[in-house]
Amino acid sequence: MSAPLRPTWCEIDLGAIAHNVRQLRHLIGPAVAIYMCLKGDASGCGAAEVARRAEAEGVDGFAFGNIDSALACRAAGIKRPILLYPTCLPDSAPLLEQAELMPTLSTLGDVVLWDRAARHRLPVFLKIDGGGFRAGAFPHEAAAMARAITDSRHLRLAGVYGHPMTSYGFDDEPYTLAQLDAIKRALAAIEAEGIEVPIRMTSSSAIVLGHPNADLNAVDPGRLVVGMSFQSVAKRHASWKPALVGLKSRLVMVRALAPTDDLVRAPFLRLRPNMRLGLIPFGWSDGYPKSMPPNATALIRGRRVPLLGPSHSELLRVDLTDVPDAQVGDEVVLLGRSGDVAIQIEELAEQWRMSTHELFPAIGKTLPRRYID
Ligand SMILES: *Cc1c(COP(=O)(O)O)cnc(C)c1O
């Protein structure tokens, strides 16, 4: 495939992924498996590239919310086990067997459908609903579900996992603890039946960092590994590096606004003496805020310049008055470094009035990505 011609891109630092995997490994120790969650195309960082780097760094498996994304990763050569969260249909069973992807089952009805659809002996995960009321068997159903899977003709129990709801703004510690307790009760009930559960996990990013005793024998954080920040207990403090390190474009137009009486007065533009305007091919279609942030700036030739609203679908105006040497093709930095100045992810998030958690997927979804290491 030829490189994209569009001169706007984001930059993903795979070295940050490797660093974060090592930090995580150090915190949880060698005996706990890492099933890195790559939902949302690894939060906009690109699942296949992130998986390749994480696999090289010793991640034990991956988890996806999107079967297409998981298949693309297999096609890209990812070898480790892959778990699919409950986001595909039993019809896909033959394809899953072929690509070695493991689906999630939540109900006895699921066991019947998947057992009928599978041809060989498909490894599956049983999900426990610890009180989030999404997918998963409730604790009192867990042992019977696990038994139905082990008794089936075409399924094999590869693991059991839960996913306590956190980071939805509840900040309700008793609720988190109750969910963890429910998941552990379900596991105990399964094991009391003498059923072996190879992989047992319930730790997304917030749980890994906030509840070290929930590690079980595997964890499945995602956003933490791409470098989003979470609260952590002292025992789980570490330095995490954001993998999203750049958002850049190039000037596709530069023009001087000659002072003539002939110019229409636009209600949004305050004309300055010797004003120069530039354009970059980036706008709200690619995640830029639709309502122009009042303090929006970018960096050109090591200098900070204002962006001038309104923002457009695929264009933004840059005020180049203070950078008279700016030319078509010059790099315009919205996130990252230009000479001695830099815009960090926290500053960009503040300009866009988003959290850094929202910024990752907002930026990575449509733009071409360039990987650095
Ligand atoms: C999304 C998800 C995770 C990972 O969550 P992060 O907050 O990105 O760490 C883990 N487990 C399950 C079941 C999930 O759906």
The ligand as an SDF file (V2000), in Angstrom:
LIG
                    3D

 15 15  0  0  0  0  0  0  0  0999 V2000
  -12.6290   -2.6200   28.1090 C   0  0  0  0  0  0  0  0  0  0  0  0
  -12.3570   -3.8060   28.9100 C   0  0  0  0  0  0  0  0  0  0  0  0
  -11.1540   -3.9210   29.6250 C   0  0  0  0  0  0  0  0  0  0  0  0
  -10.0630   -2.8840   29.5930 C   0  0  0  0  0  0  0  0  0  0  0  0
  -10.4560   -1.6580   30.1410 O   0  0  0  0  0  0  0  0  0  0  0  0
   -9.3940   -0.4740   30.3160 P   0  0  0  0  0  0  0  0  0  0  0  0
  -10.1080    0.5210   31.1370 O   0  0  0  0  0  0  0  0  0  0  0  0
   -9.0730    0.0000   28.9410 O   0  0  0  0  0  0  0  0  0  0  0  0
   -8.1930   -1.0480   30.9720 O   0  0  0  0  0  0  0  0  0  0  0  0
  -10.9410   -5.0700   30.3650 C   0  0  0  0  0  0  0  0  0  0  0  0
  -11.8670   -6.0460   30.4020 N   0  0  0  0  0  0  0  0  0  0  0  0
  -13.0340   -5.9630   29.7450 C   0  0  0  0  0  0  0  0  0  0  0  0
  -14.0050   -7.0760   29.8320 C   0  0  0  0  0  0  0  0  0  0  0  0
  -13.3320   -4.8480   28.9810 C   0  0  0  0  0  0  0  0  0  0  0  0
  -14.4910   -4.7700   28.3150 O   0  0  0  0  0  0  0  0  0  0  0  0
  1  2  1  0
  2  3  1  0
  2 14  2  0
  3  4  1  0
  3 10  2  0
  4  5  1  0
  5  6  1  0
  6  7  2  0
  6  8  1  0
  6  9  1  0
 10 11  1  0
 11 12  2  0
 12 13  1  0
 12 14  1  0
 14 15  1  0
M  END
$$$$
